[in-house]
């Protein structure tokens, strides 16, 4: 599930329950050199490579609820980035590696936040009563795309990286979600 290519394109990180619960793995793009990186009683999901290829961010319920973590690409140096009784999901590195965006239900509905890559300087980016999910940075780091349920369906939105000027970019009755940028 949720494969993520390393910045140099030679490895893939993903989560799998092949060990009985969900853990983070990497492998070469041809499927060789399978390596298990995480080993916890909780489930680890959604690995995302740092832009410099030295760390992987992910979310995990190893502490009782979903929090954000990073580790080095050998599975060592685990750092817990968030610590809140509500859930934090889907970490996404900024292109320069200085910030991580994610969605959380810590405000009673799903909102998008960002923080420094070490977990400091937490900043709420969206403040809408609708649910906002799946932030992804533009290649130059100036914008964040996301999907939101602000009416009856999911539409795609874009905002400045500081949360300013959110605007819908799709207006359909179908479901659009999980945007991604092309560089």
N, C-alpha and C positions, 0 to 999 in steps of 0.2 A: 504493500500500500504506500501511497504518497512518496514516490521516488523523487530524489533531489540530486541533480548532477553536481559534482565538485566543480569549482571555478575553472579548472584546467580541462574538464571534460573526460577525465580518465576513470573516475569512480562514481558510484551511485550510493547514496544513503537512503534507507527505507526502514519502515517498521514492519514487523512480522510476528505472528504468534506461534512460530514453529517450535518454540521452546516451552509452550504451555501458557505463556502470557506474552503480551506485546513488548518487544525489545527493539533497540536500534541496531541495525546492521549496515555494513558497507560491503561493496564488491566492485571488482573491475567491471567496465561496461560490457565485457564479453561474458560475464557471469562467473569468472574465476576469482579466486582469492576472497572468498566469503569470510567476513570477520564480524563477530558479535561484539558490539561496543558497550552496551548497557547490560546490567544484570541486577534487576531489582524485583522485589515482590509485587510492586505496582506495575502498571502498564505505561510504557513510553511510546509516544506518538510524534508524527510530523517532523522528522529531522530536516533541518535547513542549514546548509553550509554557510560559514562566514565568507565574505568576499575574498579574504586572503587564503582561504582553504585550510586554516589551522584549527577551527572550532566548529562544532555543530550545536545549534540551538534546537530544543524540542520541548514539548509539554509532557508532563507525567503526573500520575496520581499517587506516586510513591510516598507522599506525605499525608495522604488521606483525602486530598482534593487536588484538582489540576493546577499545577504551578509551572513556571517556565524555568528551564535549566540550560546551561551550556556545558560542554565537555570538549576536551581536545580530541583530535581525530583518532587517537589510539584508545579512547574510552576513559582516559584518566582526567584528573583535575576537574571534577564535577563542581559546578557553581550553581547554587540556587539563586535565581534572579528575582523571583516574586515570592511574596509571603502574605497571602490574604485568604480569609475564609471562603471567599467565592472563587470561581474557576477562571483561569487564564489559559488561552488557547492560541495555537497557530502563530508562533514567533516568525517574524520576517525581518531579516537584516537590511539595513539601509545600504546603498551601494558602496559607501565608504567604510562600512563596518562599525560606525560610531553609535548607531541607534538600532533598536529593535522595536518594531510595531507588532501589535497583537490585539485580539479581541477578548473581552472579559465581561462577566455579568456582575461585577462588583458594585454597580450602581442600580441594580434592580432590573435592568434590561441589558442587552448586549451593546457595548460601546467599544470604540477603538482607542487605544492608548499607545504611547511610545515611551521608551526609556533609554537611557544610555546602555551600552552593551554590557556594563557591569551591574545593571539593575538600579542605578541611581537616576535621579531627575525624572521621575515618573510624570507624564503629561497626558491628560485626557484630551483627545482630539475631536471626538464627536459628542454631541449633547442632545441628540434627538430621541423622542420617546419610542421611535421605531427601533428595530434591532439592526445593528451594524456588524458586519463580519468580514473576515478574510482580507485584511489589508495587504497591499503589495506596492512597493516603492517603484516610481518611475526610474529608468536607467540613470538619470542625472540626479536623483534624490530630491527633486523639488516638489513632486506630487505623490499622492497615495491614492490608488484606486481601491475600491471595496464594493461589496454588495450589501444592500439594505432592504429590509421589509418595512417600508414607510407607508405603503398603502395595503393592498391585498396580495401583492406578489413581490418577488425579489427583482430589483433593478440594480444596475451598475451605477456607481457614483465615482466622482473624482474630487479631491480636495488638495489644497496646498499642504505641504509636509507638516506645517504647524497646526493644521486643522481648519484653517480659514477657507472660506468660499466653497463649501461643499455644493456640488451640483450633480443632478442626475444626468447620465449620458445615454440611458436607455429608458424608453417609456412604452413597454409592451404589456400585454396581459399574460405573457409567458414568463417563465422563471429564468433569469440570468443570474449567475453567481460565480464566485471564485475567479475574479479577473487576474490576468497576468500581462505583463508588458513585454514587448519585443524590442530589442535594442538594434 
